[in-house]
Structures are given as C-alpha cells and as structure tokens.
C-alpha cells in the first residue's frame, strides 16, 4: 500500500470520528436542553406554590384576596397598598412564565394551562386596577400580551369564586 492510499484511509477514519463526535455532542445538547426546560418549569411551579401557599390555611386571607380581586375600590388605602404587593408578585410570575414560553423553555401544552389561569386572574377588576397603575414595571412584550388579554377578556372568570356563588 502506498502513502497516498494510507493518507486517504486515515482521512476517512478521521471524518467518521468527527461525524460520531458531532452526533454525540448533538445528543448531549438535546438532553441538556430538556433538563433545562424541566428545571425552568419546576422553578415556576415552585414560585407559584410559594405565592399561593399563604392562602391554604387562612380563610381570612382568602376573603381579603377575593375582595382585592373583585372589589378593590371598597378597600381602604392600606388594603389597596397590600393588594399592590400581591398583584405585583402575581404579574411578575406571569411575566416570568410568559418570557420562558417565548424563549421556548415551556411548550405550548404547558403554556396553555398557565395562560388560562393568568388570563382569568388578570381579567378581575382588581388585577386590571393594578395593571392600569403599573404597566411600566414590566417588559414591553409582556405589556403587549396583558393588554391583548384585557382587550379580549374571557367570557367566564373562575378566580375567587366561592362554591355556591355563581360558577364553581
């Protein structure tokens, strides 16, 4: 065998090695992307549970939140100030999730359920009251989505409803 033939064989073996390496790296990147999506979604779930957890065992807090959602104008200045902080956290969670969705970290199926939840809460009078006072605290893309949501409010909202009062 001459040197040219050996060189051609070595180049072929090297090319196969490069292809195998690229396939391996591609698979690793895909697996890493899946892991990042799972971590991202888990962090969002944790954030929502943390926000929601005070309501689990405190009926008075639930009652106050329902008033903040449905009849915020009836609250005194301190009650409205409290609502501002609750709504800020809620809208920041929604903004985070919306961003993760736009970045491809949350798939359409998962986003659909969250979108419905956020649209229902955002369409409440108290949420809209907050939003009209503080939209500039949020990213422009999120502002557009909220404005579109408010312009196309769902026919039926399910937040804050007490069983036996209208929708359940």
N, C-alpha and C positions, 0 to 999 in steps of 0.2 A: 504494500500500500504506500502511495506517495504522500508527501507532506500536504498537498492540496486536498486530497481526499480526507486525511485526518483532520485538517482545519475545518472542512465542511461538516464533518461529523460533530466536531466539538461545538461549532456554531449552532447546529441543530439541537444538540443536547442543552446548550445554554438557552436557546429560545424556549424549549419545553420547560426548563426550570423557571424562566421568567413568567411564562403563562401560568404555571402551577402556583407560583408565588402570588401573582395578581388575583387568581381565583381565591386563594386562601385569604388574602387581605380584604377582598370584596365581601367575603362571608363574615369576616370579623367586624367590618364596618357595619354591615346589616344587623348583626347581633347586638352590637353596641348601640345602634340607633333604637332598636326595640327596647333595650334595657333603659335607655334614657327616657323613652316615651312612658314606660311603666313607672319610673321614678317620678317623672313630672306629674303624671296623673295621680299617683299616690300622694304627692305633696299637696296637690289641690284638694283632694279628698280630706286630708288631714286638716288643712286650713279651714275648710267648710265645717268640719266637725268641731273644731275649736271655737269657731264663731257661733255655732248653733248650740253648743253644749250647755251654756248657762240657762237655756230655756227648758231643758229636760225636767228639772226638778223644782222649778219656781213658777207656779201659776200666776203670781202677781207680775213677774217679768213678762210672761207671755201676754197677759192682759195689756200691759203697758206697750208692748211691741205692736199688738194689734191696733191699739189707739194711734201709735205713731204711723202705722201704715194707712189706716182708714180715715182718721180724723185728727190729723196733726195740728190743725188750726185751733182745736179745743185745748191744747196743752199750753201751760204757762211757759215763760221764757226758759226756765231750767229744763222742763220736759222736752222742749224743742231743741235745746242745746244737746241734751243727751241723745236725741234722735239723730242729730247731725253726725255724731261719732259712730252710731250704729250703721247709718246709711253709708258713711264714708268707707268703713270696713267692708260692707257688703258690695259696694260698687268697685272697690279695689280688687276683691276676689273675682268679681265678674270680669274686670279688665284683664286680670292675670290669665284667666281661663280663655278669654277671647284672644289674647295675644298668643297663648300656647296653641290654640286652634289654628290661627293664621300662620303660625310657623310650622305647621304640620306635625306638631307633637301630640295632638289629640285628633283621633279620626272622626269622621262625620257622624258615626253612630253614637259615640260617647258625647260629642258636642250637642247632638240633638236634644238629649235629655236635659243637659245643663242649660242650653239655650231656652227651653221651655220654662224651666224653673226661674231663670233670671228674668225672662220676659214677663212672667206672671207677677213677680215681686216688683219689677220696675214699673209696671202699669198701675200700681197702687198710688192713690193720691199723695201719700206721704213721701214715697220714693220720688215721684215727679216733683213735689215741693222741694225736696233736697236738690235734685238734679238741676232745676232752674236756677238755683243759687250757686252751684259749684261745678259747672261742667269743665271749667278750665283747669281743674285739678287732675284731669285725665288726658290720656293720649288722644290726638286728633282722630285716629282710626276708630278708637273706642267711642269717642263722642259721636261720630257719624253713625255707628251701629245703634247706640242708645237713642239718638234722635229718630232713626228709622223705626226702632222698636216702639217708641212713644207715638209716632205717627200712625202706626198700624197696630194699636193695642189689641190684644187677644179679646175675643168676644166674651170669654168667661175667665175670670181670675179665680184661683183656688187658694191663694195665700190667706192666712189669717182667719179663715172660716172656722167657726166653732161648730162641731157636729150638731145638726138640728137647726142651724141658721142658714137657710139657702143651700148652696152647694156644699158637699162634704169632701 
